[in-house]
Amino acid sequence: MHQNDSIPSPASPQAAANRRRDIILTAAFAVLTISLWFLPTGFENRLPTGTQAVKAEITATDNSNLRQYGVVLEGDQRVQALVLEGHFKGRTVTADNLFLGKLEMDKQFQVGDMALVALTVSGGEVVNAVAQDYYRLDIQLWVMGLFAVFLVAYAGWTGLKALLSFLFAALAIWKVMVPLFLQDYDPIGVTLAVLAVLMASVLFLVGGVNRKALAAYLGSLLGVAATCAMAVGFSDGFHLHGSVKAYAETLFYSGYPHLNLTRIFLATVFLGSSGAVMDLAMDVAASMEEVSTHNPVIGFWKLFLSGLRVGRVVVGTMTTTLLLAYSGGSMALFMVFMAQGVPMANVFNMNHVAAEVLNTLVGSFGLVLVAPFTALMGAWLLAGRKARQPEVVT
């Protein structure tokens, strides 16, 4: 029988070199992630001087100024809140909770609830307090920590790298992409540039510094570029304005009337599908590497066709994934239309639904195209690798 020695053994010099590259890359992205954490955005300290947000426990409530109108409440709830952190820790303050008559924004506190309270301080004393919302940081950090533990416990070193890429991506969006959008840099150009770095962090950290990850990366870049081109190309025909997204119009009233909301919306179209694009590209590239490993002399076209066959299988489920993701976010809207008997033609011509259709279809185009792109890159990088002289075992 023949032993395929094209796969480096754990003790081989090649495996040691791969580990060194992996550790160096991981360390580099860890430094970048820490740097992003401390990177100023230029939008810090925008709140009025003397305002601070603290965690507080609701100790008493006064609902006498609340009025019920149907399913909503209007008026003002007064609460007593015990400050649990900061300079005023241990002090009880009276805070207002204003109801706007909107279920998605209003909250009615009960005794024992944890709240985020904004304190206005003047002359070293609290002059006003507002109960802004429930305090959710504790549970969010707990769930995030649990997720990190399970990820690392299951995937080990690879899970740790995946967690690092997750943090890097979150910080890059918050610390780089969002501030540049607000500074009126072109949203599409900024998103493409940030995605190029994010995809590198995800694919090379998780997949390693090798030809497989490079093939997935190049295929993802081409797929995202194609998705971007289609989003821009189809936008005029859909007649969609960027204000179709929640809180987009609020930007105008927050001192940013110059922003191009439509360009921001188009940037989010291919940003939203980029994760699925990377996933599909890595699936195809990993399968092609496996074929190439077991048949190191396979030719370009045979390996390319193998990649295409794998891509055909994965594309179907990935396209449905996008449909389910976007439909889940619009379920309440669909229920309203159904309850009111709105005809299907009317539904699909409405702005919000047309925006989700554009998201789904353009994202699906990107998924369909990333498979052949990755197959092409994988065949170019992985085909025809000559095996070393196999050892004959008798």
RODO-2510 file (C-alpha; in nm, 4 decimals, decimal comma):
residues 394
     n   res          X          Y          Z
     1     m     0,0000     0,0000     0,0000
     2     h     0,1071     0,3579    -0,0514
     3     q     0,1337     0,6191     0,2206
     4     n     0,0505     0,9731     0,1056
     5     d     0,3207     1,1852     0,2683
     6     s     0,1990     1,5098     0,1100
     7     i     0,0288     1,5877     0,4427
     8     p     0,2911     1,7169     0,6878
     9     s     0,3102     1,5132     1,0073
    10     p     0,2708     1,6963     1,3376
    11     a     0,6484     1,6690     1,3960
    12     s     0,7580     1,7694     1,0444
    13     p     0,9433     2,0969     0,9761
    14     q     0,6552     2,2056     0,7521
    15     a     0,4038     2,1574     1,0329
    16     a     0,6257     2,3536     1,2712
    17     a     0,6531     2,6362     1,0177
    18     n     0,2744     2,6374     0,9764
    19     r     0,2295     2,6619     1,3529
    20     r     0,4734     2,9524     1,3727
    21     r     0,2902     3,1401     1,0969
    22     d    -0,0398     3,0680     1,2675
    23     i     0,0828     3,1997     1,6036
    24     i     0,2364     3,5114     1,4447
    25     l    -0,0830     3,5905     1,2542
    26     t    -0,2989     3,5343     1,5627
    27     a    -0,0731     3,7586     1,7705
    28     a    -0,0835     4,0299     1,5027
    29     f    -0,4636     4,0297     1,4919
    30     a    -0,4774     4,0251     1,8726
    31     v    -0,2663     4,3423     1,8758
    32     l    -0,4915     4,4973     1,6095
    33     t    -0,8024     4,4056     1,8091
    34     i    -0,6624     4,5643     2,1257
    35     s    -0,5600     4,8722     1,9256
    36     l    -0,9118     4,9034     1,7854
    37     w    -1,0545     4,8828     2,1361
    38     f    -0,8608     5,1931     2,2395
    39     l    -0,8943     5,3716     1,9048
    40     p    -1,0880     5,6985     1,9455
    41     t    -1,3737     5,7437     1,7014
    42     g    -1,3941     6,1213     1,7312
    43     f    -1,7524     6,0980     1,8564
    44     e    -1,6776     6,0463     2,2248
    45     n    -1,8050     6,2871     2,4875
    46     r    -2,0954     6,4135     2,2763
    47     l    -2,3300     6,4070     2,5745
    48     p    -2,3846     6,7290     2,7733
    49     t    -2,1201     6,8054     3,0352
    50     g    -2,2081     6,6577     3,3715
    51     t    -2,4142     6,3688     3,2378
    52     q    -2,3295     6,0135     3,3410
    53     a    -2,5085     5,6808     3,2995
    54     v    -2,5078     5,4381     3,5934
    55     k    -2,6586     5,1064     3,6935
    56     a    -2,9373     5,1405     3,9507
    57     e    -3,1980     4,9225     4,1219
    58     i    -3,5620     5,0332     4,1194
    59     t    -3,6818     5,0481     4,4801
    60     a    -4,0220     5,2188     4,4361
    61     t    -4,2535     5,3282     4,1525
    62     d    -4,5275     5,5900     4,1112
    63     n    -4,7664     5,5221     3,8214
    64     s    -5,0254     5,7882     3,9077
    65     n    -4,9377     5,9972     3,6005
    66     l    -4,9779     5,7086     3,3534
    67     r    -5,2864     5,6794     3,1300
    68     q    -5,3929     5,3734     2,9337
    69     y    -5,4962     5,4243     2,5684
    70     g    -5,5785     5,0899     2,4149
    71     v    -5,2651     4,8757     2,4394
    72     v    -5,0273     5,1664     2,5014
    73     l    -4,9475     5,3855     2,7995
    74     e    -4,8807     5,7579     2,7920
    75     g    -4,7566     5,9919     3,0587
    76     d    -4,4739     5,9767     3,3095
    77     q    -4,3662     5,7116     3,5587
    78     r    -4,1670     5,8296     3,8614
    79     v    -3,9278     5,5795     4,0163
    80     q    -3,6940     5,5666     4,3139
    81     a    -3,3600     5,4191     4,2092
    82     l    -3,0657     5,3073     4,4236
    83     v    -2,7404     5,3894     4,2408
    84     l    -2,5116     5,0837     4,2358
    85     e    -2,1930     5,2260     4,0823
    86     g    -1,9925     5,5421     4,0317
    87     h    -1,9399     5,8459     4,2534
    88     f    -2,3006     5,8410     4,3801
    89     k    -2,3059     5,4700     4,4680
    90     g    -2,5476     5,4000     4,7520
    91     r    -2,7560     5,7123     4,6957
    92     t    -3,1275     5,6938     4,6113
    93     v    -3,2475     5,9284     4,3362
    94     t    -3,5884     6,0105     4,1912
    95     a    -3,5927     5,9469     3,8175
    96     d    -3,8439     6,0083     3,5392
    97     n    -3,9540     5,7463     3,2877
    98     l    -4,1376     5,9182     3,0023
    99     f    -4,3814     5,7108     2,7935
   100     l    -4,4112     5,7965     2,4240
   101     g    -4,7055     5,5717     2,3380
   102     k    -4,4817     5,3350     2,1368
   103     l    -4,4559     4,9757     2,2551
   104     e    -4,1141     4,9250     2,0946
   105     m    -3,9667     5,2121     2,2965
   106     d    -4,1680     5,2331     2,6192
   107     k    -4,0846     5,0325     2,9336
   108     q    -4,2653     5,0153     3,2674
   109     f    -4,0314     4,9465     3,5577
   110     q    -4,1196     4,7287     3,8547
   111     v    -3,9611     4,7204     4,1987
   112     g    -3,6436     4,5125     4,1812
   113     d    -3,5666     4,5876     3,8150
   114     m    -3,2174     4,6939     3,7192
   115     a    -3,2172     5,0147     3,5150
   116     l    -2,9714     5,2335     3,3286
   117     v    -3,0202     5,5776     3,4821
   118     a    -2,8788     5,8983     3,3322
   119     l    -2,7724     6,1431     3,6010
   120     t    -2,7294     6,5154     3,5418
   121     v    -2,4721     6,6496     3,7882
   122     s    -2,4126     7,0154     3,8765
   123     g    -2,2021     7,1446     4,1611
   124     g    -2,1281     6,7908     4,2744
   125     e    -2,4963     6,7077     4,3230
   126     v    -2,7534     6,5179     4,1173
   127     v    -3,0006     6,7722     3,9789
   128     n    -3,1944     6,5433     3,7457
   129     a    -3,2276     6,1720     3,6702
   130     v    -3,3896     5,9809     3,3870
   131     a    -3,4493     5,6048     3,3838
   132     q    -3,3462     5,5363     3,0258
   133     d    -3,3883     5,1618     2,9920
   134     y    -3,3442     4,8231     3,1548
   135     y    -2,9828     4,7461     3,2457
   136     r    -2,8865     4,4555     3,0187
   137     l    -2,5051     4,4622     3,0208
   138     d    -2,4767     4,1949     3,2906
   139     i    -2,6813     3,9336     3,1027
   140     q    -2,5206     4,0296     2,7723
   141     l    -2,1703     3,9818     2,9124
   142     w    -2,2750     3,6551     3,0781
   143     v    -2,4160     3,5122     2,7554
   144     m    -2,1127     3,6332     2,5593
   145     g    -1,8796     3,4696     2,8114
   146     l    -2,0793     3,1456     2,7940
   147     f    -2,0588     3,1544     2,4152
   148     a    -1,6810     3,2058     2,4331
   149     v    -1,6370     2,9163     2,6765
   150     f    -1,8418     2,6761     2,4653
   151     l    -1,6678     2,7857     2,1446
   152     v    -1,3181     2,7370     2,2870
   153     a    -1,4150     2,4125     2,4639
   154     y    -1,5501     2,2660     2,1415
   155     a    -1,3004     2,3980     1,8841
   156     g    -0,9914     2,4582     2,0976
   157     w    -0,7270     2,6756     1,9345
   158     t    -0,9444     2,7217     1,6256
   159     g    -1,2329     2,8349     1,8456
   160     l    -1,0073     3,0880     2,0164
   161     k    -0,9074     3,2266     1,6766
   162     a    -1,2720     3,2368     1,5685
   163     l    -1,3553     3,4337     1,8838
   164     l    -1,0700     3,6744     1,8076
   165     s    -1,1971     3,7273     1,4528
   166     f    -1,5487     3,7889     1,5915
   167     l    -1,4214     4,0596     1,8280
   168     f    -1,2060     4,2131     1,5560
   169     a    -1,5018     4,2296     1,3176
   170     a    -1,7311     4,3870     1,5795
   171     l    -1,4728     4,6521     1,6699
   172     a    -1,3891     4,7252     1,3060
   173     i    -1,7547     4,7941     1,2293
   174     w    -1,8059     5,0121     1,5377
   175     k    -1,4706     5,1892     1,5486
   176     v    -1,3972     5,2271     1,1759
   177     m    -1,6995     5,1774     0,9527
   178     v    -1,9618     5,3696     1,1513
   179     p    -1,7403     5,6769     1,2210
   180     l    -1,6327     5,6955     0,8560
   181     f    -1,9974     5,6802     0,7479
   182     l    -2,0765     5,9704     0,9805
   183     q    -1,7808     6,1655     0,8400
   184     d    -1,9413     6,1331     0,4957
   185     y    -1,6858     5,9004     0,3392
   186     d    -1,8380     5,6962     0,0569
   187     p    -2,0218     5,4095     0,2354
   188     i    -1,9695     5,1613    -0,0471
   189     g    -1,5951     5,2223    -0,0719
   190     v    -1,5557     5,2114     0,3069
   191     t    -1,7547     4,8881     0,3353
   192     l    -1,5540     4,7167     0,0614
   193     a    -1,2265     4,8178     0,2259
   194     v    -1,3359     4,7081     0,5735
   195     l    -1,4742     4,3798     0,4409
   196     a    -1,1443     4,3067     0,2646
   197     v    -0,9693     4,3236     0,6027
   198     l    -1,2458     4,1462     0,7937
   199     m    -1,2589     3,8554     0,5521
   200     a    -0,8823     3,8199     0,5774
   201     s    -0,9024     3,8081     0,9568
   202     v    -1,1794     3,5471     0,9567
   203     l    -1,0543     3,3207     0,6793
   204     f    -0,6825     3,3247     0,7565
   205     l    -0,7266     3,3053     1,1326
   206     v    -0,9711     3,0154     1,1145
   207     g    -0,8410     2,8439     0,8006
   208     g    -0,4698     2,9077     0,8556
   209     v    -0,2137     3,0741     0,6317
   210     n    -0,2359     2,8352     0,3370
   211     r    -0,3619     2,7986    -0,0165
   212     k    -0,7048     2,6850     0,0977
   213     a    -0,7654     3,0046     0,2960
   214     l    -0,6195     3,2142     0,0123
   215     a    -0,8580     3,0528    -0,2373
   216     a    -1,1530     3,1172    -0,0038
   217     y    -1,0393     3,4758     0,0475
   218     l    -0,9999     3,5539    -0,3235
   219     g    -1,3327     3,3868    -0,4007
   220     s    -1,5020     3,5865    -0,1240
   221     l    -1,3567     3,9123    -0,2498
   222     l    -1,4860     3,8448    -0,5995
   223     g    -1,8254     3,7389    -0,4641
   224     v    -1,8622     4,0522    -0,2493
   225     a    -1,7496     4,2737    -0,5393
   226     a    -2,0116     4,1121    -0,7649
   227     t    -2,2790     4,1574    -0,4966
   228     c    -2,1819     4,5235    -0,4612
   229     a    -2,2033     4,5787    -0,8368
   230     m    -2,5472     4,4170    -0,8530
   231     a    -2,6786     4,6158    -0,5547
   232     v    -2,5711     4,9399    -0,7205
   233     g    -2,6969     4,8280    -1,0620
   234     f    -3,0439     4,7243    -0,9431
   235     s    -3,1011     5,0106    -0,6978
   236     d    -3,2444     5,2529    -0,9552
   237     g    -3,4970     4,9995    -1,0785
   238     f    -3,6186     4,9312    -0,7243
   239     h    -3,6600     5,3057    -0,6527
   240     l    -3,5499     5,2613    -0,2927
   241     h    -3,4290     5,5405    -0,0669
   242     g    -3,1998     5,4671     0,2256
   243     s    -3,4570     5,5970     0,4730
   244     v    -3,6436     5,2682     0,4324
   245     k    -3,4288     5,1282     0,7151
   246     a    -3,5118     5,1856     1,0819
   247     y    -3,3574     5,4969     1,2382
   248     a    -3,2118     5,6084     0,9025
   249     e    -3,4289     5,9195     0,8906
   250     t    -3,3320     5,9992     1,2503
   251     l    -2,9796     6,0686     1,1245
   252     f    -3,1131     6,3728     0,9384
   253     y    -3,2551     6,5145     1,2594
   254     s    -2,9353     6,4404     1,4536
   255     g    -2,7265     6,6930     1,2635
   256     y    -2,6325     6,4815     0,9598
   257     p    -2,8663     6,5898     0,6771
   258     h    -2,5788     6,5673     0,4278
   259     l    -2,5460     6,1877     0,4493
   260     n    -2,6349     5,9782     0,1452
   261     l    -2,8741     5,7286     0,3026
   262     t    -2,9181     5,5380    -0,0227
   263     r    -2,5444     5,4650    -0,0508
   264     i    -2,5460     5,3539     0,3128
   265     f    -2,8392     5,1219     0,2448
   266     l    -2,6659     4,9700    -0,0589
   267     a    -2,3506     4,9149     0,1463
   268     t    -2,5527     4,7197     0,4038
   269     v    -2,6897     4,4940     0,1289
   270     f    -2,3552     4,3313     0,0524
   271     l    -2,2314     4,3710     0,4105
   272     g    -2,5247     4,1595     0,5275
   273     s    -2,4527     3,8773     0,2828
   274     s    -2,0728     3,8778     0,3275
   275     g    -2,0831     3,6272     0,6143
   276     a    -2,2688     3,3698     0,4068
   277     v    -2,0337     3,4416     0,1157
   278     m    -1,7300     3,3640     0,3342
   279     d    -1,8935     3,0495     0,4693
   280     l    -1,9688     2,9152     0,1242
   281     a    -1,6227     3,0063    -0,0071
   282     m    -1,4513     2,8194     0,2776
   283     d    -1,6760     2,5151     0,2243
   284     v    -1,5763     2,4984    -0,1418
   285     a    -1,2068     2,5671    -0,0787
   286     a    -1,1829     2,3118     0,2040
   287     s    -1,3462     2,0439    -0,0117
   288     m    -1,1104     2,1194    -0,2983
   289     e    -0,8087     2,1006    -0,0683
   290     e    -0,9263     1,7602     0,0522
   291     v    -0,9547     1,6357    -0,3059
   292     s    -0,6128     1,7787    -0,3907
   293     t    -0,4542     1,6235    -0,0828
   294     h    -0,5748     1,2767    -0,1701
   295     n    -0,4907     1,3226    -0,5381
   296     p    -0,1917     1,5618    -0,5532
   297     v    -0,1519     1,5254    -0,9316
   298     i    -0,5115     1,6162    -1,0149
   299     g    -0,5381     1,8585    -1,3052
   300     f    -0,6796     2,2096    -1,3093
   301     w    -1,0067     2,1283    -1,4852
   302     k    -1,0865     1,8183    -1,2799
   303     l    -1,0328     2,0062    -0,9567
   304     f    -1,2314     2,3027    -1,0882
   305     l    -1,5255     2,0769    -1,1733
   306     s    -1,5053     1,9167    -0,8273
   307     g    -1,5305     2,2618    -0,6722
   308     l    -1,8302     2,3461    -0,8891
   309     r    -2,0095     2,0282    -0,7837
   310     v    -1,9553     2,1065    -0,4158
   311     g    -2,0702     2,4650    -0,4728
   312     r    -2,3936     2,3527    -0,6365
   313     v    -2,4892     2,1536    -0,3268
   314     v    -2,4071     2,4302    -0,0763
   315     v    -2,5604     2,7209    -0,2717
   316     g    -2,9141     2,5867    -0,2415
   317     t    -2,9157     2,5804     0,1381
   318     m    -2,7259     2,9091     0,1701
   319     t    -2,9780     3,0938    -0,0470
   320     t    -3,2584     2,9679     0,1741
   321     t    -3,0576     3,0815     0,4776
   322     l    -3,0631     3,4397     0,3529
   323     l    -3,4368     3,4195     0,2840
   324     l    -3,5077     3,2921     0,6345
   325     a    -3,2827     3,5524     0,7970
   326     y    -3,4427     3,8476     0,6219
   327     s    -3,7952     3,7062     0,6571
   328     g    -3,7467     3,6569     1,0302
   329     g    -3,6690     4,0246     1,0742
   330     s    -3,9864     4,1270     0,8901
   331     m    -4,2312     3,8729     1,0332
   332     a    -4,4433     4,1309     1,2201
   333     l    -4,4727     4,3372     0,9012
   334     f    -4,5875     4,0317     0,7043
   335     m    -4,8448     3,9516     0,9715
   336     v    -4,9874     4,3046     0,9476
   337     f    -5,0279     4,2675     0,5728
   338     m    -5,1874     3,9255     0,6095
   339     a    -5,4247     4,0442     0,8841
   340     q    -5,5411     4,3351     0,6690
   341     g    -5,5825     4,1225     0,3567
   342     v    -5,3328     4,3242     0,1523
   343     p    -5,2897     4,1672    -0,1953
   344     m    -4,9500     4,0142    -0,2743
   345     a    -4,8883     4,2631    -0,5558
   346     n    -4,9298     4,5496    -0,3099
   347     v    -4,7065     4,3818    -0,0535
   348     f    -4,4117     4,3344    -0,2893
   349     n    -4,4393     4,6914    -0,4148
   350     m    -4,4081     4,8409    -0,0662
   351     n    -4,0765     5,0033     0,0217
   352     h    -3,9878     4,7871     0,3212
   353     v    -4,0702     4,4602     0,1457
   354     a    -3,8935     4,5666    -0,1758
   355     a    -3,5848     4,6437     0,0341
   356     e    -3,5844     4,2919     0,1787
   357     v    -3,6391     4,1457    -0,1690
   358     l    -3,3362     4,3392    -0,2912
   359     n    -3,1348     4,2136     0,0077
   360     t    -3,2329     3,8531    -0,0528
   361     l    -3,1971     3,8432    -0,4306
   362     v    -2,8736     4,0401    -0,4547
   363     g    -2,7244     3,8429    -0,1659
   364     s    -2,8277     3,5205    -0,3379
   365     f    -2,6602     3,6362    -0,6594
   366     g    -2,3411     3,6809    -0,4600
   367     l    -2,3704     3,3283    -0,3207
   368     v    -2,4293     3,1785    -0,6646
   369     l    -2,1246     3,3590    -0,8040
   370     v    -1,8846     3,3013    -0,5139
   371     a    -1,8930     2,9236    -0,5700
   372     p    -1,7466     2,9302    -0,9251
   373     f    -1,5115     3,2148    -0,8247
   374     t    -1,3755     3,0060    -0,5371
   375     a    -1,3605     2,6938    -0,7518
   376     l    -1,1554     2,8879    -1,0064
   377     m    -0,9193     3,0264    -0,7418
   378     g    -0,8918     2,6879    -0,5727
   379     a    -0,8093     2,5088    -0,8971
   380     w    -0,5440     2,7694    -0,9746
   381     l    -0,3838     2,7430    -0,6299
   382     l    -0,4308     2,3747    -0,5440
   383     a    -0,4249     2,1770    -0,8682
   384     g    -0,1198     1,9816    -0,9852
   385     r     0,0729     1,9722    -0,6591
   386     k     0,3240     1,6933    -0,7062
   387     a     0,3436     1,4380    -0,4314
   388     r     0,6834     1,3483    -0,2983
   389     q     0,8073     0,9991    -0,3714
   390     p     0,5639     0,7811    -0,1805
   391     e     0,6955     0,5352     0,0661
   392     v     0,6145     0,1763    -0,0247
   393     v     0,5021    -0,0266     0,2721
   394     t     0,5192    -0,3987     0,2223
***
